[in-house]
Amino acid sequence: MDLVSRVQKHFAESAKLKAEVGRTMAVPIAQAAERMVQCLMNEGKILACGNGGSAADAQHFSAELLNRFEADRPGLAAMALTTDASTITSIANDFDFEQVFSKQVRALGQPQDLLLAISTSGNSRNVVEAIQAAHDRQMNVIALTGRNGGVIGELLAADDIHLCVPHNNTARIQEVHILCLHCLCDAIDCILLGVE
């Protein structure tokens, strides 16, 4: 097995996919950034959730907003629903794992807030439940998915924004997701700070 060739193949596949979807995803990413800024300017907050690598992405995004991305600015109201082990385990134990995000959304979410829902398959049951809870709380949703969008793609409302990476490989989808999140951070800063 030629590991060097294998590594180079991963880089090539990732770069090719990013170039392809960059053309189709640029408009909805810009729209999502504008929606996030509107939320933040209206004293709302962004709640983010996902499982596994998507949980890490939710935390990464929240950290970039709360602290800083590439420029110093005041912190922006964002929180990952994936970080409180006591809350997550108590909900999973007393109810079930499908409700670990939705119960938080119902308790913390307000109509001016926004849910960032991340699922590479588009079928993560607890993320689906979080979207339903957000809709019940009259919150908008921005969904980051892959493949064909799954159940989440079908569940989104007309005012929601769907950022779907049309690929079947989870690693490639996650690589595009992190680029999307960085694009969102950059666009938010650009709007708020006038960064060129």
C-alpha positions as CSV (number, residue, x, y, z in Angstrom):
1,M,0.0,0.0,0.0
2,D,1.4,3.4,-1.0
3,L,0.4,5.6,1.9
4,V,1.8,8.8,0.2
5,S,-0.5,8.3,-2.8
6,R,-3.4,7.5,-0.6
7,V,-2.9,10.8,1.4
8,Q,-2.5,12.7,-1.9
9,K,-5.8,11.1,-3.1
10,H,-7.6,12.4,0.0
11,F,-6.3,15.9,-0.6
12,A,-7.3,15.8,-4.3
13,E,-10.8,14.5,-3.6
14,S,-11.4,17.1,-0.9
15,A,-10.2,20.0,-3.1
16,K,-12.3,18.8,-6.0
17,L,-15.5,18.6,-4.0
18,K,-14.9,22.0,-2.3
19,A,-14.4,23.6,-5.7
20,E,-17.5,22.0,-7.1
21,V,-19.9,22.8,-4.2
22,G,-18.4,26.3,-3.7
23,R,-20.2,27.4,-6.8
24,T,-23.6,26.1,-5.7
25,M,-23.3,26.8,-2.0
26,A,-22.0,30.3,-2.0
27,V,-25.4,32.0,-2.3
28,P,-27.1,30.0,0.5
29,I,-24.0,30.4,2.8
30,A,-24.2,34.2,2.2
31,Q,-27.9,34.1,3.0
32,A,-27.2,32.1,6.1
33,A,-24.6,34.6,7.3
34,E,-27.1,37.5,6.8
35,R,-29.7,35.6,8.7
36,M,-27.3,35.0,11.6
37,V,-26.3,38.7,11.7
38,Q,-30.0,39.6,11.7
39,C,-30.5,37.2,14.6
40,L,-27.6,38.6,16.6
41,M,-28.5,42.3,15.9
42,N,-32.0,41.5,17.2
43,E,-30.6,40.4,20.5
44,G,-30.9,36.8,19.6
45,K,-28.5,33.9,20.0
46,I,-27.4,31.0,17.9
47,L,-27.8,27.5,19.4
48,A,-25.8,24.8,17.6
49,C,-26.0,21.1,17.8
50,G,-24.8,17.9,16.2
51,N,-23.3,14.5,17.0
52,G,-19.7,13.2,17.0
53,G,-17.7,15.3,14.5
54,S,-20.7,17.5,14.0
55,A,-20.8,18.2,17.8
56,A,-17.2,19.3,17.5
57,D,-18.1,21.5,14.6
58,A,-21.0,23.1,16.7
59,Q,-18.5,23.8,19.5
60,H,-15.9,25.1,17.1
61,F,-18.4,27.5,15.5
62,S,-19.7,28.7,18.8
63,A,-16.2,29.4,20.0
64,E,-15.4,31.4,16.9
65,L,-18.4,33.6,17.6
66,L,-18.1,33.9,21.3
67,N,-14.4,34.7,21.2
68,R,-13.1,35.8,17.8
69,F,-12.6,34.4,14.3
70,E,-9.8,36.4,12.6
71,A,-10.4,39.9,13.9
72,D,-10.9,41.2,17.4
73,R,-14.5,42.2,18.1
74,P,-17.0,41.9,21.0
75,G,-18.2,38.4,21.6
76,L,-21.4,37.2,19.8
77,A,-24.1,35.2,21.4
78,A,-23.7,31.6,20.5
79,M,-23.7,28.3,22.4
80,A,-23.2,24.7,21.5
81,L,-25.9,22.4,23.0
82,T,-23.3,19.6,23.0
83,T,-21.0,20.7,25.8
84,D,-22.9,20.2,29.1
85,A,-22.3,16.6,30.1
86,S,-24.6,16.8,33.1
87,T,-27.5,18.1,31.1
88,I,-27.0,15.7,28.2
89,T,-26.6,12.6,30.4
90,S,-29.6,13.5,32.6
91,I,-31.9,14.0,29.6
92,A,-30.6,10.8,28.0
93,N,-31.0,8.9,31.3
94,D,-34.4,10.3,32.3
95,F,-36.0,10.4,28.9
96,D,-33.9,9.3,25.9
97,F,-31.0,10.4,23.7
98,E,-33.3,11.7,21.0
99,Q,-34.3,14.6,23.3
100,V,-30.8,15.8,24.4
101,F,-31.0,18.8,22.1
102,S,-34.7,19.4,21.8
103,K,-35.2,19.8,25.6
104,Q,-32.5,22.4,25.6
105,V,-34.0,24.3,22.6
106,R,-37.4,24.3,24.3
107,A,-35.9,25.7,27.6
108,L,-33.4,28.2,26.1
109,G,-34.7,29.1,22.6
110,Q,-36.7,32.3,21.9
111,P,-38.3,33.4,18.6
112,Q,-35.5,35.8,17.8
113,D,-32.9,32.9,18.2
114,L,-31.6,30.6,15.5
115,L,-30.7,26.9,15.5
116,L,-27.7,25.7,13.6
117,A,-28.4,22.0,13.1
118,I,-25.5,19.9,11.8
119,S,-25.9,16.3,10.6
120,T,-23.8,14.7,7.8
121,S,-26.5,12.2,7.0
122,G,-29.4,14.5,7.5
123,N,-31.1,11.8,9.6
124,S,-29.7,12.3,13.1
125,R,-32.8,11.8,15.2
126,N,-31.8,14.1,18.0
127,V,-31.0,16.9,15.5
128,V,-34.4,16.3,13.8
129,E,-36.1,16.6,17.2
130,A,-34.1,19.9,17.9
131,I,-35.4,21.3,14.6
132,Q,-38.9,20.4,15.5
133,A,-38.5,22.1,18.9
134,A,-37.0,25.2,17.2
135,H,-40.0,25.4,14.9
136,D,-42.3,25.1,17.9
137,R,-40.4,28.0,19.5
138,Q,-40.8,30.0,16.2
139,M,-37.0,29.9,15.6
140,N,-35.4,29.9,12.2
141,V,-33.1,27.0,11.4
142,I,-29.9,26.8,9.3
143,A,-29.1,23.1,8.6
144,L,-25.8,21.7,7.5
145,T,-26.3,18.3,6.0
146,G,-24.8,15.9,3.4
147,R,-25.9,13.3,0.9
148,N,-29.5,14.2,-0.1
149,G,-30.3,16.1,3.0
150,G,-32.2,13.2,4.6
151,V,-35.1,13.7,6.9
152,I,-33.8,17.2,7.8
153,G,-34.1,18.4,4.3
154,E,-37.7,17.4,4.2
155,L,-38.5,18.9,7.6
156,L,-37.1,22.4,7.0
157,A,-39.6,25.3,6.6
158,A,-39.7,27.8,3.8
159,D,-37.8,30.4,6.0
160,D,-35.1,28.0,7.0
161,I,-31.8,27.7,5.1
162,H,-30.4,24.3,4.0
163,L,-26.7,24.0,3.3
164,C,-26.4,20.5,1.9
165,V,-23.1,18.9,0.6
166,P,-24.2,16.5,-2.1
167,H,-21.7,13.8,-1.4
168,N,-21.9,10.4,0.3
169,N,-18.5,10.2,2.0
170,T,-18.8,11.4,5.6
171,A,-15.2,12.7,5.8
172,R,-15.6,14.8,2.7
173,I,-18.9,16.2,3.9
174,Q,-17.3,17.1,7.3
175,E,-14.4,18.8,5.5
176,V,-16.9,21.0,3.5
177,H,-18.9,21.6,6.7
178,I,-15.9,23.1,8.5
179,L,-15.2,25.3,5.4
180,C,-18.9,26.4,5.4
181,L,-18.6,27.3,9.1
182,H,-15.4,29.3,8.5
183,C,-17.2,31.1,5.5
184,L,-20.1,32.0,7.9
185,C,-17.7,33.3,10.5
186,D,-15.9,35.4,7.9
187,A,-19.1,36.7,6.4
188,I,-20.5,37.6,9.8
189,D,-17.4,39.6,10.7
190,C,-17.4,41.2,7.2
191,I,-21.0,42.4,7.8
192,L,-20.5,43.6,11.4
193,L,-17.0,45.0,11.0
194,G,-16.9,46.0,7.4
195,V,-13.9,43.8,6.8
196,E,-12.8,43.7,3.2
